[in-house]
Amino acid sequence: MQQERLPRVRRRSPTLLLLLLGLSAVLVAGSSAAGHSLRPRAHADARYLTGIGDNNTKMFYSTYWTRLHTKVVRFVAPYDAAVHRDSLVRATAFIQAAEAAHQRILVAFYHSEHTPTRLPTVAQYMHDVRRFVKRFPHVSEYVSWDEANRGNVAHYFSSPSARAVARYYQALIRVCRSCAVIGLDILDGQSLRPALSYIAEFRHEIGRLQTIMPRIWGLHNYVDLNHYEDWRTHDLARALGGAVWLTETGGIVKFAGAFPNTHGSGLRRAAKVLQYTFRVASAVPQIKRLYIYNWTGAPPSARWDSGITNAHLRPRPGWAVVCRELHATGCATRVSKT
């Protein structure tokens, strides 16, 4: 892929708000104003681990994936996966494939596939995740609730309050005392006021519950990265404290009409964003993990697409960026134009 010069990174700019309702992210379309730029980094920093977030088991059998030699992977599971056969079958297939590939698996619990608009009581949540943890004894890294501050979409899904997430977190660490648990997994946005308020309310409830404050926090920083900004990532990392895992991050190939993929423009844009993603991760010392979302691309009719391979699992320009950043071999492979 021909190398393109990244735009200068500028901070604290006004942008137009876009709320992503597909797969998982909040995005902003906008322009930049005065600020500072990050120092270029040639390769992924050794201070953090890089992996992939995806629910497709076919990834593990791809030679393009094995070339990357990643050690960590993220899987999103319904909190009640262990009590529903269909959800459990999918989780089992992925986890077994990941374990066979010697991956360290981060499981992010999310709403039920059967009752997505009904949030569980703490007792229900604790019962269901306990069964999951017992079912998969070699999984020791969890997110209490994926994208906790995403909000509600009528007839599609509901998201918990910060107080509820604090209680889910408390339940999960009681179920798995030896696990590494991300207590709060949060989205950025145009304005950080809602996210910062959510964080403050979560921390207050943790104090009120007199439970252990999380040592690891999750962040999805699509808004910053896809407009070549970094201030939200810096500010949220500061507010969260402790280690930050970018549990979902990367470049958008397509999102409705805001991020089109006309004649491959989205593929080139997403590749540039991925270059920038590694630069931001290297510039924020708190960042210890980076999970690129995602591996499997979508067909042209899809509303959302961020795959580093296409729908047929052929490598895209973004894959080549990740390959080079991870010092992998065979990165000069011909990439797909779709």
C-alpha positions as CSV (number, residue, x, y, z in Angstrom):
1,M,0.0,0.0,0.0
2,Q,1.3,3.4,-0.9
3,Q,2.2,5.4,2.2
4,E,0.2,8.5,2.9
5,R,1.2,11.4,5.1
6,L,-1.0,11.7,8.1
7,P,-2.7,15.0,8.8
8,R,-1.4,17.1,11.6
9,V,-3.2,16.3,14.9
10,R,-5.0,19.2,16.5
11,R,-6.8,19.4,19.8
12,R,-10.0,20.6,21.3
13,S,-12.0,21.2,18.1
14,P,-15.8,21.6,17.7
15,T,-17.3,18.7,15.7
16,L,-20.7,17.5,14.5
17,L,-22.2,14.7,16.5
18,L,-23.0,11.3,15.0
19,L,-24.3,8.5,17.2
20,L,-23.4,5.0,16.0
21,L,-26.2,2.5,16.5
22,G,-24.6,-0.4,14.7
23,L,-22.0,-2.9,16.2
24,S,-20.5,-0.6,18.7
25,A,-19.3,3.0,18.6
26,V,-20.0,6.7,18.9
27,L,-18.5,8.8,16.1
28,V,-18.1,12.4,15.3
29,A,-17.8,14.1,11.9
30,G,-16.0,17.4,12.1
31,S,-12.9,19.5,11.5
32,S,-9.9,20.4,13.7
33,A,-8.6,23.6,15.3
34,A,-5.4,24.8,17.0
35,G,-3.4,22.5,19.2
36,H,-0.4,20.2,19.3
37,S,0.7,17.2,17.2
38,L,1.9,13.8,18.3
39,R,5.4,12.7,17.5
40,P,5.5,10.0,14.9
41,R,6.2,6.4,16.0
42,A,7.4,3.9,13.4
43,H,6.1,0.7,15.1
44,A,3.8,-0.5,17.9
45,D,5.2,0.4,21.3
46,A,6.4,-2.5,23.5
47,R,4.5,-0.9,26.4
48,Y,1.2,-2.3,25.3
49,L,-0.2,-5.5,23.7
50,T,-2.1,-5.4,20.5
51,G,-4.9,-7.8,19.5
52,I,-8.1,-8.0,17.6
53,G,-11.7,-7.7,18.7
54,D,-14.0,-10.0,16.7
55,N,-16.6,-12.7,17.2
56,N,-15.8,-14.7,14.0
57,T,-14.0,-17.9,14.6
58,K,-12.8,-18.1,11.0
59,M,-10.2,-15.4,11.9
60,F,-8.1,-18.0,13.7
61,Y,-7.8,-20.2,10.6
62,S,-6.6,-17.3,8.4
63,T,-2.9,-17.2,7.4
64,Y,-3.2,-13.4,7.4
65,W,-4.1,-13.5,11.1
66,T,-1.4,-16.0,12.1
67,R,1.2,-13.8,10.4
68,L,0.5,-11.1,13.0
69,H,1.5,-13.2,15.9
70,T,-0.9,-11.5,18.3
71,K,-1.4,-12.8,21.8
72,V,-4.7,-11.3,22.9
73,V,-8.2,-11.3,21.5
74,R,-11.6,-9.8,22.6
75,F,-15.0,-11.5,22.4
76,V,-18.3,-9.9,23.2
77,A,-20.7,-12.3,25.0
78,P,-24.3,-11.8,26.3
79,Y,-24.2,-11.7,30.1
80,D,-26.6,-14.7,30.0
81,A,-24.7,-16.7,27.4
82,A,-24.3,-19.6,29.7
83,V,-28.1,-20.1,30.2
84,H,-29.1,-19.9,26.5
85,R,-28.0,-22.7,24.2
86,D,-27.5,-20.7,21.0
87,S,-25.4,-18.0,22.8
88,L,-23.4,-20.6,24.6
89,V,-22.7,-22.5,21.3
90,R,-21.2,-19.4,19.7
91,A,-19.2,-18.5,22.8
92,T,-17.9,-22.0,23.2
93,A,-16.8,-22.2,19.5
94,F,-14.9,-18.9,19.7
95,I,-13.2,-19.5,23.1
96,Q,-12.1,-23.0,22.1
97,A,-10.7,-21.7,18.8
98,A,-8.9,-18.9,20.6
99,E,-7.5,-21.2,23.2
100,A,-6.3,-23.6,20.5
101,A,-4.5,-20.6,19.0
102,H,-2.9,-19.8,22.4
103,Q,-4.7,-16.5,22.8
104,R,-5.4,-14.6,26.0
105,I,-9.1,-14.0,25.8
106,L,-10.9,-10.9,27.1
107,V,-14.7,-11.5,27.4
108,A,-16.8,-8.4,27.4
109,F,-20.3,-9.1,28.8
110,Y,-23.2,-7.3,27.0
111,H,-26.9,-7.3,26.8
112,S,-28.9,-10.5,26.3
113,E,-29.5,-11.6,22.7
114,H,-32.9,-12.8,23.9
115,T,-34.1,-9.9,26.0
116,P,-31.8,-7.0,24.9
117,T,-34.1,-4.2,26.2
118,R,-34.4,-5.7,29.7
119,L,-31.5,-5.2,32.0
120,P,-30.8,-7.9,34.6
121,T,-31.1,-7.5,38.3
122,V,-27.7,-7.8,40.1
123,A,-28.8,-11.3,41.3
124,Q,-29.6,-12.4,37.8
125,Y,-26.4,-11.0,36.4
126,M,-24.4,-12.7,39.2
127,H,-26.1,-16.0,38.6
128,D,-25.5,-16.0,34.8
129,V,-21.9,-14.8,34.8
130,R,-21.0,-17.2,37.5
131,R,-22.1,-20.1,35.2
132,F,-20.1,-18.6,32.4
133,V,-16.9,-18.3,34.5
134,K,-17.3,-21.9,35.7
135,R,-17.9,-23.0,32.1
136,F,-14.7,-21.4,30.9
137,P,-12.1,-21.8,33.7
138,H,-9.1,-20.7,31.5
139,V,-10.7,-17.3,30.8
140,S,-9.5,-14.8,33.4
141,E,-10.1,-11.4,31.8
142,Y,-13.5,-9.8,31.7
143,V,-15.4,-6.6,31.0
144,S,-18.4,-6.2,33.4
145,W,-20.5,-4.5,30.6
146,D,-19.4,-3.5,27.1
147,E,-19.9,0.1,26.2
148,A,-21.8,0.9,29.4
149,N,-22.6,4.5,28.5
150,R,-23.9,3.7,25.0
151,G,-27.5,4.6,25.9
152,N,-30.8,3.1,25.0
153,V,-32.3,2.4,21.6
154,A,-36.0,1.7,21.7
155,H,-36.9,-1.8,20.7
156,Y,-33.2,-2.7,20.2
157,F,-31.2,-2.6,23.4
158,S,-30.9,-0.9,26.8
159,S,-27.7,0.2,28.6
160,P,-27.3,0.3,32.4
161,S,-26.8,3.3,34.6
162,A,-23.4,4.0,36.1
163,R,-24.7,2.8,39.4
164,A,-25.9,-0.5,37.9
165,V,-22.6,-1.1,36.2
166,A,-20.8,-0.6,39.5
167,R,-23.0,-3.3,41.0
168,Y,-22.4,-5.6,38.1
169,Y,-18.7,-5.0,38.5
170,Q,-18.9,-5.8,42.2
171,A,-20.8,-9.0,41.4
172,L,-18.3,-10.1,38.8
173,I,-15.2,-9.6,41.0
174,R,-17.0,-11.7,43.7
175,V,-17.6,-14.5,41.2
176,C,-14.1,-14.5,39.9
177,R,-11.7,-13.1,42.5
178,S,-8.6,-14.1,40.6
179,C,-9.7,-12.4,37.4
180,A,-8.6,-9.2,35.8
181,V,-11.9,-7.3,35.5
182,I,-12.5,-4.0,33.6
183,G,-15.0,-2.3,35.8
184,L,-16.1,0.4,33.4
185,D,-15.9,0.2,29.6
186,I,-16.8,3.6,28.1
187,L,-17.3,5.4,24.8
188,D,-16.0,8.8,24.0
189,G,-18.1,11.4,22.2
190,Q,-18.3,14.9,20.8
191,S,-18.5,16.4,24.2
192,L,-16.9,14.6,27.1
193,R,-19.3,16.0,29.7
194,P,-21.7,13.0,29.6
195,A,-18.8,10.5,29.7
196,L,-17.1,12.3,32.6
197,S,-20.3,12.5,34.5
198,Y,-20.9,8.7,34.0
199,I,-17.3,8.0,35.2
200,A,-17.8,10.2,38.3
201,E,-21.1,8.5,39.1
202,F,-19.6,5.1,38.7
203,R,-16.6,5.9,41.0
204,H,-19.0,7.4,43.6
205,E,-21.1,4.2,43.6
206,I,-18.0,2.1,44.0
207,G,-17.0,4.1,47.0
208,R,-20.5,3.8,48.4
209,L,-20.5,0.1,47.9
210,Q,-17.1,0.0,49.6
211,T,-15.8,-2.4,46.9
212,I,-12.4,-2.4,45.1
213,M,-11.9,0.4,42.7
214,P,-11.1,-1.0,39.2
215,R,-7.4,-1.0,38.3
216,I,-8.2,-1.5,34.6
217,W,-10.5,0.7,32.6
218,G,-11.9,0.2,29.1
219,L,-12.2,2.9,26.4
220,H,-13.6,3.0,22.8
221,N,-12.1,6.2,21.3
222,Y,-13.5,6.2,17.8
223,V,-14.4,9.9,17.9
224,D,-10.9,11.0,18.5
225,L,-9.1,8.7,16.2
226,N,-11.3,9.0,13.1
227,H,-10.9,12.7,13.1
228,Y,-7.1,12.7,14.0
229,E,-7.6,14.1,17.4
230,D,-6.2,12.9,20.7
231,W,-7.5,15.2,23.5
232,R,-10.5,13.1,24.4
233,T,-8.3,10.0,24.9
234,H,-5.9,12.0,27.1
235,D,-8.7,13.5,29.1
236,L,-10.6,10.3,29.6
237,A,-7.5,8.4,30.6
238,R,-6.8,11.1,33.2
239,A,-10.4,10.8,34.5
240,L,-10.4,7.1,34.6
241,G,-7.0,6.6,36.3
242,G,-5.1,3.4,36.4
243,A,-4.4,1.2,33.3
244,V,-6.5,1.8,30.2
245,W,-7.2,-0.8,27.6
246,L,-8.5,0.4,24.3
247,T,-11.0,-2.5,24.2
248,E,-12.3,-1.4,20.8
249,T,-10.6,1.0,18.5
250,G,-9.5,1.5,14.9
251,G,-10.4,3.0,11.6
252,I,-13.9,3.2,10.0
253,V,-14.2,1.9,6.5
254,K,-17.8,2.9,6.2
255,F,-20.6,4.3,8.4
256,A,-23.8,5.2,6.6
257,G,-23.3,8.4,4.6
258,A,-21.0,10.1,7.0
259,F,-18.0,7.8,6.2
260,P,-18.5,6.5,2.7
261,N,-16.4,3.9,1.0
262,T,-16.6,5.3,-2.5
263,H,-14.2,3.7,-4.9
264,G,-12.1,2.4,-1.9
265,S,-11.8,5.8,-0.2
266,G,-13.0,4.3,3.1
267,L,-10.3,1.6,2.9
268,R,-7.5,4.2,2.5
269,R,-9.0,6.5,5.2
270,A,-9.3,3.6,7.7
271,A,-5.7,2.6,7.0
272,K,-4.5,6.1,7.8
273,V,-6.6,6.1,11.0
274,L,-5.0,2.8,12.1
275,Q,-1.5,4.4,11.6
276,Y,-2.7,7.2,13.8
277,T,-4.1,4.8,16.4
278,F,-0.7,3.4,17.1
279,R,0.7,6.9,17.5
280,V,-1.9,7.8,20.0
281,A,-1.4,4.6,22.0
282,S,2.3,5.3,22.2
283,A,1.7,8.8,23.4
284,V,-0.5,7.8,26.4
285,P,1.5,5.9,29.0
286,Q,-1.7,4.6,30.7
287,I,-2.7,2.5,27.6
288,K,-1.6,-1.1,28.1
289,R,-3.8,-2.9,25.6
290,L,-5.1,-2.1,22.1
291,Y,-7.9,-4.3,20.5
292,I,-8.5,-3.4,16.9
293,Y,-12.1,-3.7,15.9
294,N,-12.5,-5.6,13.8
295,W,-11.2,-8.4,11.7
296,T,-14.1,-9.4,9.5
297,G,-15.3,-6.8,7.0
298,A,-18.9,-6.3,6.0
299,P,-20.6,-6.5,2.6
300,P,-21.2,-3.2,0.6
301,S,-24.9,-3.1,1.8
302,A,-23.9,-2.9,5.5
303,R,-24.3,0.3,7.5
304,W,-21.1,-0.2,9.5
305,D,-17.7,-1.6,8.4
306,S,-14.4,-1.4,10.1
307,G,-12.8,-4.8,9.1
308,I,-9.1,-5.0,8.3
309,T,-10.1,-7.8,6.0
310,N,-13.0,-7.8,3.6
311,A,-16.2,-9.9,3.8
312,H,-14.3,-12.8,2.2
313,L,-11.4,-12.4,4.7
314,R,-9.0,-11.0,2.1
315,P,-6.6,-8.4,3.6
316,R,-7.3,-4.7,3.2
317,P,-4.9,-1.8,3.4
318,G,-5.6,-1.6,7.2
319,W,-4.3,-5.1,7.6
320,A,-1.0,-4.1,6.0
321,V,-0.7,-1.2,8.5
322,V,-1.3,-3.5,11.4
323,C,1.1,-6.1,10.0
324,R,3.9,-3.5,9.7
325,E,3.3,-2.0,13.1
326,L,3.6,-5.5,14.7
327,H,6.8,-6.2,12.9
328,A,5.2,-9.2,11.2
329,T,6.3,-10.9,7.9
330,G,4.7,-11.0,4.6
331,C,3.2,-7.5,4.9
332,A,3.7,-6.8,1.2
333,T,0.8,-9.0,0.3
334,R,-1.5,-7.6,-2.3
335,V,-4.5,-6.0,-0.6
336,S,-8.2,-6.1,-1.5
337,K,-9.9,-3.1,-3.1
338,T,-13.2,-4.0,-1.5
